[in-house]
Structure formats: C-alpha cells, structure tokens
Amino acid sequence: MITKATLQDIPSLNLLINSAYRGETSKKGWTTEAHLLEGKRTTEEELKAIILDPKNTFLKFTENDKIIGSVLLVEKEHQLYVGMLTVSPELQNSGIGKQLLAEAENHAATLGLSTLSMTVVSVRAELIAWYKRHGYEDTGEREPFPSSNIHINISDQPLEFIYLEKRI
C-alpha cells in the first residue's frame, strides 16, 4: 500500500534509505552506491525537514506494517521532482519501484503538472537505463556532484548528476 509518510515514519525511512544506497546491506540490491560513495545517504534531521516542507510529499510503500519502499516528490514550479526512490535491497526487481513511479505520475497529474524530473549520478548506467525504460529522457543538463562530509566520493571516476525528465 502506498500512503503519505509522516514524522513517525522517519526512523524507518532513514534505516530503509541508508540500507538501500550505502553500506554492505545495499549490495544485496542492484541500486547500491556503496562502490561510489561512503557516508550516509540521508539523516533523520534531513527527513524531518523534508516532511515538514509543504512543497514536498514523501510516499511510503508498506507491506505488513513495514516500510519497504519510498519516494520523495517535490513540487517545483512547473514540474514534479522525483528523488530518493528507494526499495529494500532484498525486494528490488519485484515491481515496487515501478509502482512508486506510477504513483509519482498520479501525484503530478493531481497537481496539474505535466513533467517529472530527477537527477541521477552519471556513472549509474543500469539505473539510468531503468529510468529510460520507464519513459525518462536525458535532458543533457549536468551538475557537479556535491562533496560533503556526508557524501564521500570513493570512486576513481568524477561524479556528476545528469538530469532526466518525463512528460505525462
């Protein structure tokens, strides 16, 4: 079931998102960034700020009262930004990500927005290909990957974000 996340969901969301993107547990799934980045993907403080911002909608996918997927939707002028699409590493390739993307499109339509956008780390070829199979196109726009004490680049390749968009 896909519903809106609340402040009470923050500890579970934090654990899910970090386990899917970074560290050893993320290597059970195909969307890991553990070979590129160290540190945390998010923090409880960041998630609280996200959920409290009225321009944001954080959706959670629950099964048997456990959060196993999530996606952040941010209303930005004439488009809906899709971020932090997360599925539990053990459950990736089970259709949960597709369902969350479909719900993002429904949310955009409800808001009267016809474009969805996202950024993806440039060297994540499999993930970019997955989004392209779901109708997203590379806009050609690039942005340097931010360096911080949270997102620590351990890749021997320079990282940047590429922008993807989908019109609905």
N, C-alpha and C positions, 0 to 999 in steps of 0.2 A: 504494500500500500504506500502511495506517495502522498505525503502531507507536509505542511509547513513546519520547519524546525522552530523550537522555542529555546529560551535561555536554559531550561532544564536539560536540553539535549547537548549542551556544549561539551561536557566531559566525554560523552560517547562519540560525538563528531570529531573532537580533537584526536582521540585514540584511532578512530577509523581512518581519517585523512592522513595522519602521520604514518600509520602502518601500511597504507597503500602506496605512498610515494617514496618513503625513505626507510633505510634500515633493512635488516635481514628479512623481516616478515614481508616486506614489499616484493622481495624476489620470488615469492610464490605466484605472483601475477605478472602479466606482460606489460603493465604500465609503469613499472618501477622507474624511479630516478636515482636509485642508490648508486649506480655506476657513474653518475654525473655530479651528484650533489650530496653533501653531508649536512647535518643540522636538521632542524625541524621544518616541515612544510608549513605549519601554522601553529598558533598558540591559543590557549583559552581566551586570552585578552583580545587577540585579533578576532576570534569568532564572536565574542560578545559585542565588539564594536560593529561587526558586520550585521549581526542580527538586529541590533538596535537602530541601525540606519534605515529610515523608511523607504529609501530607494532600492533596498536590497530585499530579496526573497531567498531564503535558504530552504531548499526542499530536502526532505529525508525519505529514504526508501526503507520501510521497516517490514520485517518478517518475524513472526513470533515474538513481537515486542523488542526486537533487536534491530538497531540501525545498521544496514548492510550496504547502503549507498547514499550519496548526497550530491547536490549540485547547487552552486551559488548563481543567482540571477540578479543582475544589476541593471536597473533602468537608466540608460544614458541617452539623453536627447531623443534621437530618432531610432534607436536600436536597443536591443537587449543583449548585454554582455553575459556570456556563459563562462563560469570559472569553477575551479576546484571540483570538476566532475570526478567522483570517486566511487569505486565499487570495491568491496572487500576483496583482497587478493585471491582468496580461495574460491570466490564466486565469479571472477571475471570470465567473460565469454559465455555468460548464462542469459544475456538479454537485458540485464538490469540497466546497463549504460544506455542502451537504445531506448528503454522506457523513460529514463530520466531526460534524454534529449527530446523525446516526443513531448514530454510534459513542459519542457522549456519552450518549445514551439507553441504549445497551447497557451502558456502564460504570456508570451509575446503577442499572440493574436488577441487575447483578452485585453491587453494594454493598448491595442491598436498599433503595434509595432510590426513592421514587415521584414526587419533584418535582425539576424542574430550574429554576434561577433565573438571572437575569442582569441587568445594568444596561446601559442604552443612553443615549447623550446625547440629550436630549429633542428637539432640533431635527433629528435624523436621521430624518425621516419615511419615506423609502424603506426604510431599514434596519429600522425598527420594523415597517413593513408586511410586509417579508420574513419577519421572525420570527413575526408573527401568522399568516401563511400556513402556517407550519410548526407551528402549534398553541400558540404562546406568547400569553399574555394579560397585559394591563396590570393590575398589582395596585393601582394608584392611589398607591402609595408613591413619594415623591420624595426626592432628596438633593442638596444643592448640589454643583456640580462643584468639585473641589478646585483651588485655584490654587497653582502652584508654579513654580519656575524650569525645570521640565521641560515641563509642560503650560501653554503660554502662550496664553491666550484672545485671539484676534484677531477674533472675531465681534462684530457690533454687537448681538447678542442675548444675554441672560443664558443661561448653560448650566446644566443640571441633569441628574442621572441619573434615568431612570424605571426602575422595577423590572418585569421581565417574568417570568412563571412558566409552566411547563408540567407538567401531571400525566401520568404514563405508567402 
